[in-house]
């Protein structure tokens, strides 16, 4: 599933990018529409796809502009720089890094490489659906484990289902439930699976990693050096606000990387995307700003729903999951009719709605519409 659009087409030229860069204030995270003067889709408030509403950092746009001047050259050096930057960030050898035009291709390659008719994919339910869809497409066994009563991945049950499985998929924080599990619990699952089913791989998808506030939460990346079974996947589509630029990567031991590469489409990144990804990793101040703003707006949004009597799952992401006590599809349709796009339904939790966290202004516009629809006045 693609994780969507970039700010500006390069067809507008380096001059247009320079204007965007100059108009951006690197000290303040402002929505990209405000920076460029370009409205959204006919005024639609897009809080349905867990995108970062603030757009790429000024430093990222500057890197894109400069890299575009080298667009006539193959991106060898830009690729090496990005790989080295990622490896240094996680203190792993460069051979551990597999770049990809988005994390989706890595997920497809992992499921295809490690699962089959006798080697199941073990996943939460509901969780990010791309691995499950791939397993169904290639005819692999599938073990779906319901979330626990706190809407978290039930790692104990997932571990018990892993004997003989090909791949255990852990989306942490989990999409769509917005909940996270601690690094100690993830490590406990890994240790159990490695002991009881040593040929099983464990893939930890950390797409929403930077948004998590759960005590004891941390990356599983260090475990890749200890366990050849462990794969960690990251994307630039969320905190880095590069969903339309298509950038992601995996961390794993070289032999595991090579097995994945056999099924990876070699979906490359442009020299501009590579430069943008490198710049974004280095712009830690911008990441911290995005994290802080998301936390504040998320807290405000959760409070409104809870004050109105709705249950909200603990959120460690840039979206929330709310039991609206009615069909989520009808809620989605009614909100869209009023200019607010929210996430679709996620079986089997058909009364739960996934709502991405937009800007403060976007949520100020959306929240009254949510309450109106839920009161019955705006029902479809």
C-alpha positions in Angstrom: 0.0 0.0 0.0 1.6 3.3 -1.1 2.0 6.0 1.5 1.4 9.0 -0.8 2.2 12.5 -2.4 5.2 14.8 -2.4 5.1 18.6 -2.1 6.0 19.8 -5.6 6.8 18.2 -8.9 10.3 18.6 -10.0 8.8 19.6 -13.4 8.4 23.0 -11.9 12.1 23.3 -11.9 14.8 24.3 -9.5 13.5 27.8 -9.3 10.2 26.7 -7.9 12.0 24.5 -5.3 14.2 27.4 -4.4 11.0 29.5 -3.7 9.6 26.8 -1.5 12.9 26.6 0.4 13.2 30.3 0.9 9.6 30.6 2.1 10.0 27.8 4.6 10.8 28.8 8.2 13.1 26.0 9.5 12.3 27.0 13.1 8.6 26.4 12.8 6.8 23.4 11.4 4.2 24.8 9.1 1.8 22.8 6.9 3.2 22.5 3.4 0.0 24.0 1.9 0.7 27.1 3.8 4.3 27.2 2.7 3.4 26.8 -1.0 0.1 28.5 -1.1 -1.3 25.4 -2.7 -4.6 24.1 -1.2 -5.4 20.5 -0.5 -7.8 18.4 -2.5 -10.6 21.0 -3.0 -10.4 21.9 0.7 -10.6 18.3 1.9 -9.0 17.8 5.3 -6.9 14.7 4.7 -6.5 12.9 8.0 -7.0 9.4 6.6 -3.6 8.1 5.5 -1.3 8.8 8.6 0.7 11.3 6.6 2.7 14.1 8.1 0.7 17.3 7.5 3.7 19.6 7.9 5.6 18.5 4.8 9.3 17.9 4.4 11.7 20.1 6.3 13.3 23.2 4.7 16.7 21.3 4.8 15.1 18.5 2.9 13.7 20.7 0.2 17.1 22.4 -0.1 18.8 19.0 -0.5 16.3 18.1 -3.2 17.1 21.3 -5.1 20.8 20.7 -5.0 20.5 17.1 -5.9 18.3 17.9 -8.9 21.3 19.7 -10.5 23.0 16.3 -10.6 19.9 14.5 -11.9 21.8 13.6 -15.1 24.1 11.4 -13.1 23.5 7.9 -11.7 23.1 8.2 -7.9 26.0 6.1 -6.8 27.5 8.6 -4.3 24.1 9.7 -3.0 23.2 6.1 -2.4 26.4 5.4 -0.6 26.0 8.5 1.6 22.5 7.4 2.6 23.5 3.9 3.4 26.4 5.2 5.5 24.1 7.6 7.3 21.6 4.9 8.2 24.4 2.5 9.3 25.9 5.1 11.5 22.5 6.0 13.0 22.1 2.4 14.2 25.7 1.5 14.6 25.6 -1.4 12.2 27.8 -2.3 9.2 26.7 -0.9 5.9 26.1 -4.4 4.6 23.1 -4.6 7.0 21.2 -1.8 5.0 18.8 -2.6 2.2 17.4 0.6 0.6 14.0 0.6 -1.1 11.5 2.9 -2.8 9.2 2.7 0.2 9.0 0.1 2.8 6.2 -1.8 1.1 8.5 -3.6 -1.3 10.6 -4.8 1.6 7.5 -6.2 3.3 6.5 -8.0 0.0 10.0 -9.4 -0.4 10.2 -10.6 3.2 6.9 -12.4 3.0 7.7 -13.9 -0.4 11.2 -15.0 0.7 10.4 -16.5 4.0 6.8 -17.8 3.9 5.0 -20.5 1.8 2.5 -23.2 1.8 4.1 -24.9 4.8 5.6 -21.8 6.4 3.1 -19.4 7.8 3.0 -15.7 8.2 2.1 -14.8 11.8 0.6 -11.4 12.2 -1.7 -9.4 14.5 -5.3 -8.8 13.7 -5.9 -6.1 12.8 -2.5 -4.9 11.8 -0.9 -3.4 8.7 -2.4 -5.5 6.0 0.3 -5.4 3.2 2.1 -8.5 4.5 -1.2 -10.4 4.9 -2.2 -9.5 1.4 1.1 -10.7 0.0 0.8 -14.0 1.9 -2.6 -14.5 0.4 -1.4 -13.7 -3.0 1.5 -16.2 -3.0 -0.6 -18.9 -1.2 1.3 -18.9 2.1 -0.2 -20.1 5.4 -1.6 -17.3 7.5 -2.0 -17.1 11.3 -3.9 -14.0 12.4 -3.7 -13.3 16.2 -6.4 -11.0 17.6 -5.2 -7.9 19.6 -5.4 -8.2 23.3 -8.0 -6.4 25.4 -5.8 -3.3 25.5 -5.7 -3.2 21.7 -2.1 -4.2 21.7 -0.4 -7.0 19.8 -0.6 -10.2 21.8 3.0 -11.2 21.5 2.7 -14.2 23.8 0.1 -15.8 21.5 2.0 -14.7 18.4 5.1 -16.5 19.7 3.1 -19.6 20.4 1.9 -19.6 16.8 5.5 -19.2 15.4 6.6 -22.8 15.6 7.4 -23.8 12.0 6.3 -20.4 10.7 8.3 -18.5 8.1 7.8 -15.0 9.3 6.4 -13.2 12.4 5.3 -9.7 11.6 5.3 -7.1 14.4 4.1 -3.7 13.5 5.2 -1.5 16.4 3.5 0.9 17.0 0.7 -1.0 15.4 -1.4 0.3 12.5 -4.4 0.7 12.8 -4.7 0.3 16.6 -2.0 3.0 17.4 -0.7 1.0 20.3 2.9 0.0 21.0 4.6 -2.8 22.9 7.8 -2.4 24.9 11.2 -3.4 23.6 11.5 -5.9 26.4 8.4 -7.7 25.3 9.6 -7.7 21.7 12.9 -9.1 22.7 11.2 -11.8 24.8 9.2 -12.9 21.7 12.4 -12.9 19.6 14.2 -15.0 22.2 11.4 -17.5 22.4 10.9 -17.8 18.7 14.7 -18.2 18.1 14.8 -21.0 20.7 11.6 -22.9 19.6 11.7 -22.2 15.8 15.2 -21.1 14.8 14.4 -20.9 11.1 11.6 -18.4 11.6 12.3 -14.7 10.8 10.9 -11.9 12.9 10.2 -8.6 11.1 9.7 -5.5 13.3 8.0 -2.7 11.3 8.9 0.6 13.0 7.1 3.0 10.6 5.7 5.1 13.5 8.7 4.7 15.8 9.4 8.4 16.4 5.9 9.1 17.6 5.9 6.6 20.5 5.9 7.7 24.1 5.4 4.3 25.8 7.8 3.8 28.7 10.3 1.1 27.7 9.7 1.5 24.0 12.8 1.4 21.8 14.0 0.2 18.5 14.7 -3.5 17.8 17.6 -2.5 15.5 20.4 -3.6 17.9 18.9 -7.1 17.9 19.8 -7.5 14.3 23.4 -7.9 15.2 22.7 -10.7 17.7 20.0 -12.6 15.8 20.2 -13.4 12.0 16.5 -14.0 12.2 15.6 -10.3 13.0 14.7 -7.7 10.4 13.8 -4.1 11.2 12.0 -2.0 8.6 11.7 1.8 8.6 10.1 4.3 6.3 10.5 8.0 5.5 6.7 8.4 4.9 5.7 9.4 8.4 7.8 11.6 10.7 10.0 12.5 7.8 7.0 13.7 5.7 8.3 12.0 2.5 5.4 9.7 1.7 5.3 10.7 -1.9 9.0 10.5 -2.4 9.1 6.8 -1.7 11.9 5.9 0.6 12.4 3.1 3.1 15.0 0.6 4.3 15.6 -2.6 6.1 18.2 -3.6 8.6 19.3 -7.2 8.8 22.4 -9.4 8.7 23.9 -9.7 5.2 22.7 -13.2 4.5 19.2 -12.3 5.4 19.4 -9.1 3.2 20.6 -11.2 0.3 17.6 -13.6 0.6 15.3 -10.6 0.7 17.0 -9.0 -2.3 16.2 -12.1 -4.4 12.5 -11.1 -4.1 12.9 -7.4 -3.9 12.0 -5.5 -7.1 15.1 -3.3 -6.8 12.7 -0.4 -6.5 15.2 2.4 -6.6 15.2 5.9 -5.3 16.0 9.0 -7.4 19.1 11.0 -6.5 16.8 13.6 -5.2 15.0 11.2 -2.8 18.3 9.8 -1.5 19.6 13.3 -0.8 16.3 14.2 0.9 16.4 11.1 3.1 19.9 11.8 4.1 19.1 15.4 5.0 16.0 14.4 6.9 17.9 11.9 9.0 20.4 14.6 9.9 17.8 17.2 10.7 17.0 15.9 14.2 15.6 19.3 15.3 12.8 19.0 12.8 12.0 15.5 13.9 11.8 16.6 17.5 9.5 19.5 16.5 7.2 17.1 14.6 7.1 14.7 17.5 6.2 17.5 20.0 3.5 19.0 17.8 1.9 15.6 17.1 1.9 14.8 20.8 0.2 18.0 21.7 -2.5 17.8 19.0 -3.0 14.1 19.6 -3.6 14.7 23.3 -6.2 17.4 22.6 -8.0 15.2 20.1 -8.1 12.2 22.4 -9.4 14.3 25.2 -12.4 15.5 23.1 -13.4 11.9 22.3 -12.9 10.6 25.8 -14.9 13.6 27.2 -17.7 12.7 24.9 -17.7 9.1 26.2 -15.8 7.3 23.5 -13.0 4.8 24.2 -9.7 5.6 22.6 -6.8 3.2 22.4 -3.5 4.3 23.9 -1.8 6.1 21.0 1.9 6.0 20.3 1.5 7.1 16.7 0.4 10.0 14.5 -3.1 8.7 14.5 -5.7 7.5 17.0 -8.1 4.5 17.1 -11.6 5.3 18.5 -14.5 3.1 19.3 -17.3 5.2 17.9 -19.9 2.6 18.8 -21.3 2.4 15.3 -20.3 1.3 11.8 -17.0 3.0 11.0 -17.9 2.9 7.2 -20.9 5.1 7.8 -18.9 7.5 9.9 -16.2 7.7 7.2 -18.7 8.4 4.5 -20.6 11.1 6.6 -17.3 12.8 7.5 -16.2 12.9 3.9 -19.4 14.5 2.8 -18.5 17.3 5.2 -15.0 17.7 4.0 -13.1 15.5 6.4 -11.3 12.3 5.2 -10.7 9.7 7.9 -9.5 6.1 7.7 -11.6 3.2 6.4 -12.9 0.4 8.6 -10.5 -2.3 9.8 -12.2 -5.8 10.2 -13.0 -7.3 12.6 -13.2 -4.1 14.6 -16.0 -2.5 12.5 -17.0 0.1 15.1 -13.5 1.5 15.5 -12.4 4.5 13.4 -8.8 5.4 12.6 -8.2 9.1 12.6 -4.8 10.6 11.6 -3.6 13.6 13.5 -3.5 16.7 11.3 -2.4 20.2 12.2 -4.0 22.0 15.1 -6.1 24.0 12.7 -7.2 20.9 10.8 -8.3 19.1 14.0 -10.1 22.3 15.1 -12.1 22.0 11.9 -12.6 18.2 12.1 -13.5 17.7 15.7 -16.9 19.6 15.6 -17.8 17.6 12.5 -16.9 14.4 14.2 -19.1 15.3 17.2 -21.9 16.4 14.8 -21.8 13.1 12.9 -21.7 11.0 16.0 -24.6 12.9 17.6 -26.7 11.8 14.7 -27.1 15.2 13.2 -24.6 14.5 10.4 -25.2 10.8 9.8 -25.0 9.4 6.3 
